[in-house]
Amino acid sequence: MEPIIDRRGRRVNNALTKNRSIWIATGVIVALGVLFIVVALGRTNRQRAMTVDQADPGQPASGVTSALGIQPVVCPPRPLDHLRESFPEGWAPAAVDVALEQLAAETMERWVYPMRAGRQVQCSGDGARTEVGVSPDSSIVWVIAVVGRTTVRLPPTYSPSGL
């Protein structure tokens, strides 16, 4: 007589290796999980972009804090190199360099907001975050809704041909 454990183990092994429906169900669960993560991250970025889109250069920077409901981490104005890839299309590398120098000269501090309340964000940290360049009179110099994923919003005087 064969031990019960061996028969049960063999039945489980056969069910896992020979039953296609288990592999299909596993694949569907994994695909739904990945889809859920992609949708959740995209929704957060879209919501943040819609909120920050109402903040224009020249407006009081405190409006961003009010709209987001999160206190920023106040950071030094330099460096701004992380904004390089967020410039609108059509900007030559030389124009981006000049614009970054001018933005750094006009920016007294950077206000960095985490994507969710309660999360920690650092001045030089990587990852998704909102940043606002603040002038000495506490107005917005530039704003980017999600660093690395959205385009930086610049003052109207900035253009690729005007710099």
C-alpha positions in Angstrom: 0.0 0.0 0.0 1.3 3.4 -1.0 1.6 6.1 1.7 -1.2 8.7 1.7 1.3 11.6 1.5 2.8 10.3 -1.7 -0.5 9.9 -3.4 -1.7 13.4 -2.3 1.6 14.9 -3.3 1.4 13.2 -6.7 -2.1 14.5 -7.3 -1.1 18.0 -6.4 1.9 17.8 -8.7 -0.2 16.4 -11.5 -2.7 19.2 -11.1 -0.1 21.9 -11.2 1.9 20.5 -14.1 -0.6 18.9 -16.3 -3.7 21.2 -15.9 -3.6 24.0 -18.4 -6.4 25.9 -16.7 -4.2 26.6 -13.7 -1.6 28.1 -15.9 -4.2 30.2 -17.7 -5.7 31.4 -14.5 -2.2 32.3 -13.1 -1.5 34.3 -16.3 -4.7 36.2 -16.1 -4.1 37.1 -12.5 -0.6 38.3 -13.2 -1.8 40.3 -16.2 -4.6 42.0 -14.2 -2.1 42.8 -11.5 0.2 44.5 -13.9 -2.7 46.4 -15.6 -3.9 47.6 -12.2 -0.5 49.0 -11.3 -0.1 50.8 -14.6 -3.6 52.3 -14.4 -3.1 53.4 -10.7 0.3 55.1 -11.5 -1.1 56.8 -14.6 -4.2 58.1 -12.7 -2.0 59.6 -10.0 0.2 61.3 -12.6 -2.9 62.6 -14.5 -4.5 63.9 -11.3 -1.4 65.7 -10.3 -0.9 67.2 -13.8 -4.5 68.5 -13.8 -4.1 70.1 -10.4 -0.8 71.7 -11.2 -1.8 72.8 -14.6 -3.8 75.6 -13.0 -0.6 77.1 -11.5 1.1 79.4 -14.0 4.4 81.1 -13.7 4.0 84.5 -12.0 1.2 83.3 -9.7 1.8 83.0 -5.9 3.6 79.7 -5.2 1.4 79.1 -2.1 -1.5 78.3 -4.5 0.3 75.0 -5.4 0.5 74.1 -1.8 -3.1 74.9 -1.3 -4.2 72.9 -4.4 -2.2 69.8 -3.5 -2.8 69.9 0.2 0.7 68.8 0.9 3.6 70.8 2.5 6.7 70.9 0.3 10.3 70.3 1.2 12.1 73.6 0.5 15.3 72.9 -1.4 18.2 75.1 -2.8 17.7 76.4 -6.3 20.5 74.5 -7.9 21.1 72.3 -9.7 18.3 72.2 -12.2 19.8 69.7 -14.6 17.0 67.2 -13.8 14.7 69.5 -15.7 16.7 69.1 -19.0 14.7 66.1 -20.3 11.4 67.8 -19.4 11.6 70.8 -21.8 9.0 71.0 -24.5 9.9 69.5 -27.9 11.7 71.8 -30.3 14.2 73.1 -27.9 17.8 72.9 -29.1 20.3 71.7 -26.4 22.0 75.1 -26.4 18.7 76.9 -25.8 17.9 74.5 -23.0 21.3 75.3 -21.4 20.7 79.0 -21.5 17.1 78.6 -20.2 18.3 76.5 -17.3 20.9 79.1 -16.4 18.3 81.8 -16.5 15.8 79.7 -14.5 18.5 79.1 -11.8 19.2 82.8 -11.6 15.5 83.7 -11.1 14.8 80.8 -8.7 15.4 81.5 -5.0 14.3 78.0 -3.9 12.7 74.8 -5.2 9.5 73.5 -3.5 9.4 69.7 -3.9 6.2 67.9 -3.2 5.8 64.1 -2.8 3.2 62.3 -4.9 1.3 61.3 -1.8 0.8 62.8 1.6 3.0 61.1 4.2 5.7 60.1 1.8 9.2 61.5 2.2 10.8 63.4 -0.6 14.4 64.6 -0.9 15.9 67.6 -2.7 18.1 65.5 -4.9 16.0 62.4 -4.9 14.9 60.5 -8.0 11.4 59.4 -8.7 8.1 61.0 -9.3 7.5 64.3 -7.6 6.2 67.8 -8.2 8.6 70.7 -8.2 8.0 74.5 -8.3 10.7 77.1 -8.8 10.0 80.0 -6.4 11.2 83.5 -6.9 12.3 85.9 -4.2 8.8 87.5 -4.1 7.3 83.9 -3.6 5.8 83.7 -7.1 6.2 80.7 -9.4 9.1 80.9 -11.8 8.6 77.4 -13.3 6.5 74.3 -12.4 6.6 70.7 -13.3 3.7 68.4 -12.3 5.6 65.1 -12.4 9.4 65.2 -12.8 10.4 62.9 -15.6 6.9 62.4 -16.9 5.4 65.8 -17.7 6.7 69.0 -19.4 8.1 71.9 -17.4 5.9 75.0 -17.6 8.0 78.0 -18.2 7.4 81.8 -18.1 5.8 83.1 -21.4 9.0 85.0 -22.1 10.9 81.7 -22.6 11.0 80.2 -26.0 13.5 78.1 -27.9 14.1 80.9 -30.5 14.1 83.7 -28.0 17.0 82.5 -25.9 
